[in-house]
Amino acid sequence: MRKRLPLIIFIFLINFIVLPTAHAAFPDVPSSHPYADSISYVQANNYVSGYTDGTFQPDKSINRAEFTKILIEAVAEDKDINTCPKTPANLFSDVPKSEWFAKYVCLAKVAEIISGYPDGSFSPGQEINFAEASKIFVFSFGFQVEAGIGETWYTPFTDLLKAFNSVPPSVKSPGQLITRGEMADIMYHFKSTIDGNPPPSNVQACDSSKFLSHGEFKQRVIDLVNHERNKAGLGPLVNNCYLEKTAQGHSDDMMNRDYFDHNTPEGVSPEQRIDQSGYLTSYYECLCSKSQTTGENIAVGQTNPEEVVDTWMNSPPHRANILNTTFSEIGIGITDVPKSNKEYEGYYWVQNFGDIQLNE
């Protein structure tokens, strides 16, 4: 099995995304409805399709199954939704894999967006209130927030929606059940904000890269890396989904085009790939200069996380990246080696490391 050397890279980034304007409508959503624009937006972007009779029913309360489906449709690709593993047969005690919403609940569970109730149930038909919806919504888009000392559990989630001006005017309390129209309004304002502007207060936004395959292997690689850092007296690296997006994209590209190098055949370097991912602009725009330090490890042929981390730790350049005191974040890419490849077995592996500095 061949081993390759890493590199460390330094980059700057500015990136903006513009979303399409909503334009569609449902027959039961007149232009005078308070959430008509929001509903048109989610329809135009194929996040919802309405009921079989063509209606949207904007004032109807939304249940946990419907809510989860709409969110997963907004943040995940069809291939990931349709191939989500459904093991055991029941994802939750009340979600058999034969249910229409099972694949959406599956992906939400795999991505740790939802965890269900202590008794092992999900309660798919239960109507959802604003506090519960806020938590699932924030986790769906990969934001990392947690309650402070003395805060109510839902405060950081509802506060984030407030920061993005994404609380529907008709929602007056955390315990209020939300309607389908209110759900559309949250989606419209929240997604428009995160895709068109930097998030507030150093809150880090992720994207659908978190739904890519081999999630357990990725976490195991991070755990093993952090074990090595702990032995060296260093702090742990935190998963960053911009770095994960870049790492996964490169491992997929190496497999798809049958090469093994830090640079693509066109000469696109790791720093350029991370530029394009939005890593630097995932932090709030401040009155200061910003820079980032990044690095990359790659490998091919190893069959499990223990083997690849052992390989990297026994290579001085790779080891230097893993034990770099500057890095604070990490993203992992893992792609199956195709069976037609007679030279290697196992997987392509990519580690992207990073840290963002706010300069005086």
C-alpha positions as CSV (number, residue, x, y, z in Angstrom):
1,M,0.0,0.0,0.0
2,R,1.3,3.4,-0.9
3,K,1.6,6.3,1.5
4,R,1.7,10.0,0.5
5,L,3.0,13.2,2.1
6,P,0.9,16.0,3.5
7,L,1.2,19.7,3.0
8,I,0.4,22.8,5.1
9,I,-1.3,25.7,3.4
10,F,-2.2,29.4,4.2
11,I,-5.1,31.1,2.6
12,F,-7.6,34.0,2.5
13,L,-11.2,33.8,1.4
14,I,-14.3,35.8,0.5
15,N,-17.3,34.0,-0.9
16,F,-21.0,34.9,-1.5
17,I,-24.0,32.8,-2.6
18,V,-27.1,34.2,-4.1
19,L,-30.3,32.2,-3.9
20,P,-33.0,32.2,-6.6
21,T,-36.1,34.3,-6.1
22,A,-39.3,32.4,-5.2
23,H,-42.0,32.6,-7.7
24,A,-44.5,29.6,-7.3
25,A,-47.7,29.4,-5.3
26,F,-50.4,26.9,-4.1
27,P,-54.1,27.4,-4.9
28,D,-54.9,27.7,-1.2
29,V,-52.2,30.3,-0.5
30,P,-53.5,33.7,-1.7
31,S,-51.0,36.5,-2.2
32,S,-52.6,38.2,0.9
33,H,-51.6,35.3,3.2
34,P,-48.9,36.6,5.6
35,Y,-46.5,33.8,4.6
36,A,-47.3,33.7,0.9
37,D,-43.8,34.7,-0.1
38,S,-42.2,32.2,2.2
39,I,-44.4,29.4,1.0
40,S,-43.6,30.3,-2.6
41,Y,-39.9,30.2,-1.8
42,V,-40.0,26.7,-0.3
43,Q,-42.1,25.5,-3.2
44,A,-39.9,27.0,-5.8
45,N,-36.8,25.5,-4.2
46,N,-38.5,22.0,-4.1
47,Y,-38.4,21.8,-0.3
48,V,-42.1,21.0,-0.3
49,S,-44.6,19.6,-2.7
50,G,-47.9,20.0,-0.8
51,Y,-50.6,17.5,-0.4
52,T,-52.0,15.1,-3.1
53,D,-54.9,17.5,-3.8
54,G,-52.4,20.2,-4.7
55,T,-53.0,22.3,-1.5
56,F,-50.4,23.4,1.1
57,Q,-52.7,24.0,4.0
58,P,-50.6,26.8,5.5
59,D,-52.5,27.2,8.7
60,K,-52.4,23.5,9.7
61,S,-50.1,22.5,12.5
62,I,-47.1,20.5,11.3
63,N,-46.1,17.1,12.9
64,R,-42.6,15.8,13.6
65,A,-42.5,13.5,10.5
66,E,-43.6,16.3,8.1
67,F,-41.2,18.7,9.8
68,T,-38.3,16.3,9.5
69,K,-39.0,15.6,5.8
70,I,-39.0,19.2,4.8
71,L,-35.8,20.0,6.6
72,I,-33.9,17.0,5.2
73,E,-35.2,17.8,1.7
74,A,-33.6,21.3,2.2
75,V,-30.2,20.2,3.4
76,A,-29.5,16.8,1.9
77,E,-29.2,15.3,-1.6
78,D,-31.6,12.7,-2.9
79,K,-28.9,10.0,-3.1
80,D,-28.1,10.4,0.6
81,I,-31.8,10.3,1.6
82,N,-32.6,7.3,-0.6
83,T,-29.6,5.3,0.6
84,C,-29.7,5.9,4.3
85,P,-29.2,2.6,6.1
86,K,-32.3,1.4,7.9
87,T,-30.9,-0.9,10.5
88,P,-32.4,-2.2,12.7
89,A,-35.8,-2.6,10.9
90,N,-37.3,0.1,13.1
91,L,-35.3,3.3,13.4
92,F,-37.3,4.1,16.4
93,S,-39.9,1.9,18.1
94,D,-42.6,3.8,16.2
95,V,-40.9,4.3,12.9
96,P,-40.8,1.1,10.9
97,K,-38.8,1.3,7.7
98,S,-42.0,0.8,5.6
99,E,-43.3,4.3,6.5
100,W,-43.1,7.0,3.9
101,F,-41.1,9.3,6.2
102,A,-38.7,6.6,7.4
103,K,-35.8,7.5,5.1
104,Y,-35.9,11.2,6.2
105,V,-36.0,10.2,9.9
106,C,-33.2,7.8,9.2
107,L,-30.9,10.4,7.7
108,A,-31.8,12.9,10.5
109,K,-30.9,10.2,13.1
110,V,-27.6,9.3,11.4
111,A,-26.6,12.9,11.2
112,E,-27.5,13.4,14.9
113,I,-30.1,16.0,14.2
114,I,-32.7,14.0,16.1
115,S,-32.3,11.5,18.9
116,G,-35.9,10.7,19.8
117,Y,-37.3,10.3,23.2
118,P,-35.9,8.3,26.2
119,D,-38.3,5.4,25.6
120,G,-36.9,4.9,22.1
121,S,-39.8,6.5,20.3
122,F,-39.9,9.4,17.8
123,S,-43.6,10.2,17.9
124,P,-43.8,11.1,14.2
125,G,-47.5,12.1,14.3
126,Q,-47.0,14.5,17.2
127,E,-47.4,18.2,16.5
128,I,-44.2,20.2,17.1
129,N,-43.8,23.4,19.0
130,F,-41.5,26.3,18.3
131,A,-38.9,25.3,20.9
132,E,-38.6,21.7,19.6
133,A,-38.6,23.0,16.0
134,S,-35.9,25.5,16.7
135,K,-33.5,22.8,18.0
136,I,-34.1,20.4,15.1
137,F,-33.9,23.3,12.6
138,V,-30.5,24.6,14.0
139,F,-29.0,21.1,14.1
140,S,-30.2,20.4,10.5
141,F,-28.0,23.2,9.3
142,G,-25.1,22.1,11.4
143,F,-24.8,25.0,13.8
144,Q,-23.0,24.3,17.0
145,V,-24.7,26.0,19.9
146,E,-25.4,25.0,23.5
147,A,-27.2,26.4,26.5
148,G,-25.2,28.5,28.9
149,I,-25.2,28.2,32.6
150,G,-28.7,28.9,33.9
151,E,-30.2,29.1,30.4
152,T,-33.3,27.1,29.4
153,W,-32.4,24.2,27.0
154,Y,-34.1,25.8,24.0
155,T,-32.7,29.4,24.5
156,P,-29.6,29.1,22.2
157,F,-31.8,27.6,19.4
158,T,-34.5,30.2,19.6
159,D,-31.9,33.0,20.0
160,L,-30.1,31.9,16.8
161,L,-33.4,32.1,14.9
162,K,-33.9,35.5,16.3
163,A,-30.4,36.6,15.2
164,F,-31.3,35.6,11.7
165,N,-34.7,37.4,11.8
166,S,-36.3,33.9,11.3
167,V,-39.0,33.9,14.0
168,P,-42.4,34.2,12.3
169,P,-44.4,37.2,13.7
170,S,-47.3,34.9,14.6
171,V,-45.1,32.8,17.0
172,K,-45.5,34.3,20.5
173,S,-44.0,31.6,22.8
174,P,-41.6,28.6,22.7
175,G,-44.4,26.2,23.5
176,Q,-46.6,27.4,20.7
177,L,-47.4,24.7,18.0
178,I,-46.1,25.9,14.7
179,T,-48.1,25.8,11.4
180,R,-46.9,24.8,8.0
181,G,-46.9,28.4,6.9
182,E,-44.7,29.3,9.9
183,M,-42.3,26.5,9.1
184,A,-42.0,27.9,5.5
185,D,-41.3,31.4,7.0
186,I,-38.5,30.1,9.2
187,M,-37.0,28.3,6.3
188,Y,-37.2,31.3,4.0
189,H,-35.5,33.7,6.3
190,F,-33.0,31.4,7.8
191,K,-31.7,29.8,4.6
192,S,-31.7,33.1,2.7
193,T,-29.6,34.6,5.5
194,I,-27.0,31.8,5.9
195,D,-26.6,31.4,2.1
196,G,-26.3,35.2,1.4
197,N,-24.6,36.5,4.5
198,P,-22.1,35.4,7.2
199,P,-23.6,34.0,10.4
200,P,-23.5,36.1,13.6
201,S,-21.3,36.0,16.6
202,N,-18.7,33.5,15.4
203,V,-21.4,30.8,15.1
204,Q,-20.2,28.3,12.6
205,A,-22.5,27.1,9.9
206,C,-22.3,23.7,8.2
207,D,-23.9,22.3,5.1
208,S,-25.1,19.1,3.7
209,S,-21.6,17.6,3.7
210,K,-22.5,16.2,7.1
211,F,-24.8,13.7,5.4
212,L,-22.0,12.1,3.3
213,S,-21.3,8.5,3.8
214,H,-18.9,6.7,6.3
215,G,-20.0,8.9,9.2
216,E,-18.9,6.4,11.9
217,F,-15.4,6.0,10.2
218,K,-15.0,9.7,10.1
219,Q,-15.8,10.1,13.7
220,R,-13.4,7.3,14.6
221,V,-10.6,9.0,12.7
222,I,-11.2,12.2,14.6
223,D,-11.3,10.3,17.9
224,L,-8.0,8.6,17.1
225,V,-6.4,11.8,16.1
226,N,-7.5,13.5,19.3
227,H,-6.2,10.5,21.3
228,E,-2.8,11.1,19.8
229,R,-3.0,14.9,20.5
230,N,-4.0,14.2,24.0
231,K,-1.0,12.0,24.5
232,A,1.1,14.9,23.3
233,G,-0.5,17.3,25.7
234,L,-2.5,19.1,22.9
235,G,-6.1,20.1,22.8
236,P,-8.6,18.2,20.6
237,L,-9.6,19.1,17.1
238,V,-13.3,19.9,16.4
239,N,-15.0,18.7,13.3
240,N,-15.7,21.5,10.9
241,C,-18.0,20.7,8.0
242,Y,-16.4,23.2,5.6
243,L,-13.2,21.3,6.0
244,E,-15.2,18.0,5.8
245,K,-16.8,19.2,2.5
246,T,-13.4,19.9,1.0
247,A,-11.9,16.7,2.2
248,Q,-14.8,14.6,1.0
249,G,-14.8,16.3,-2.4
250,H,-11.1,15.6,-2.9
251,S,-11.4,11.9,-1.9
252,D,-14.3,11.5,-4.2
253,D,-12.5,13.3,-7.1
254,M,-9.3,11.1,-6.6
255,M,-11.5,8.0,-6.8
256,N,-13.6,9.2,-9.8
257,R,-10.6,10.3,-11.9
258,D,-8.1,7.6,-10.7
259,Y,-5.3,9.8,-9.3
260,F,-3.6,10.3,-6.0
261,D,-2.2,13.8,-5.2
262,H,-2.8,16.9,-3.2
263,N,-3.4,18.8,-6.4
264,T,-6.0,17.9,-8.9
265,P,-5.0,17.1,-12.5
266,E,-5.9,20.8,-13.4
267,G,-3.5,22.0,-10.6
268,V,-6.2,23.0,-8.1
269,S,-4.5,23.0,-4.7
270,P,-5.9,22.2,-1.2
271,E,-5.9,25.9,-0.3
272,Q,-7.9,26.7,-3.4
273,R,-10.4,24.0,-2.6
274,I,-10.8,25.3,0.9
275,D,-11.2,28.8,-0.5
276,Q,-14.2,27.6,-2.5
277,S,-15.8,25.8,0.5
278,G,-16.6,29.0,2.4
279,Y,-14.4,28.1,5.4
280,L,-13.1,31.6,6.2
281,T,-16.5,33.3,5.7
282,S,-18.1,30.9,8.1
283,Y,-17.1,33.4,10.8
284,Y,-18.9,36.7,11.5
285,E,-17.7,39.7,9.6
286,C,-15.8,41.8,12.1
287,L,-13.8,45.1,12.0
288,C,-10.5,43.2,11.8
289,S,-8.4,41.2,9.4
290,K,-8.7,37.5,9.3
291,S,-6.5,34.7,8.1
292,Q,-6.5,31.0,8.1
293,T,-3.9,28.2,8.4
294,T,-4.7,24.9,6.9
295,G,-3.1,21.5,6.1
296,E,-3.9,18.3,4.4
297,N,-3.1,14.5,4.8
298,I,-4.1,12.0,2.2
299,A,-3.8,8.2,2.0
300,V,-5.2,5.3,0.0
301,G,-5.5,1.6,0.5
302,Q,-6.1,1.4,4.3
303,T,-9.2,-0.5,5.3
304,N,-10.1,1.1,8.6
305,P,-9.5,4.2,10.7
306,E,-7.0,2.6,13.0
307,E,-4.8,1.5,10.1
308,V,-4.8,4.9,8.4
309,V,-4.1,6.9,11.5
310,D,-1.3,4.5,12.4
311,T,0.1,5.0,8.9
312,W,0.0,8.8,9.3
313,M,1.5,8.8,12.8
314,N,4.4,6.7,11.5
315,S,5.1,9.3,8.7
316,P,6.9,12.4,10.1
317,P,5.1,14.9,7.8
318,H,1.7,13.4,8.4
319,R,2.4,13.2,12.1
320,A,3.4,16.9,12.1
321,N,0.0,17.9,10.8
322,I,-1.9,15.8,13.3
323,L,0.2,17.2,16.2
324,N,0.3,20.8,14.8
325,T,-0.3,23.2,17.7
326,T,-1.9,25.8,15.4
327,F,-4.8,23.7,14.1
328,S,-8.1,23.6,16.0
329,E,-10.4,22.1,13.4
330,I,-10.6,19.0,11.2
331,G,-12.7,17.5,8.4
332,I,-12.5,14.0,7.1
333,G,-13.2,12.6,3.6
334,I,-13.5,8.8,2.9
335,T,-14.3,7.2,-0.4
336,D,-14.4,3.5,-1.3
337,V,-11.7,2.3,-3.7
338,P,-13.6,0.8,-6.7
339,K,-13.4,-3.0,-7.1
340,S,-11.9,-2.5,-10.5
341,N,-8.8,-1.0,-9.0
342,K,-6.3,-3.9,-8.8
343,E,-3.6,-1.8,-7.1
344,Y,-5.4,-0.8,-3.9
345,E,-8.2,-2.0,-1.6
346,G,-10.1,-0.2,1.1
347,Y,-10.6,3.6,0.9
348,Y,-9.2,7.0,-0.2
349,W,-8.7,9.0,2.9
350,V,-8.3,12.8,3.2
351,Q,-7.8,14.9,6.4
352,N,-8.2,18.7,6.1
353,F,-7.0,20.7,9.1
354,G,-7.6,24.4,9.8
355,D,-7.7,27.3,12.2
356,I,-8.9,30.9,11.7
357,Q,-7.1,33.8,13.3
358,L,-8.7,37.2,14.0
359,N,-5.9,39.7,13.7
360,E,-5.6,43.0,15.5
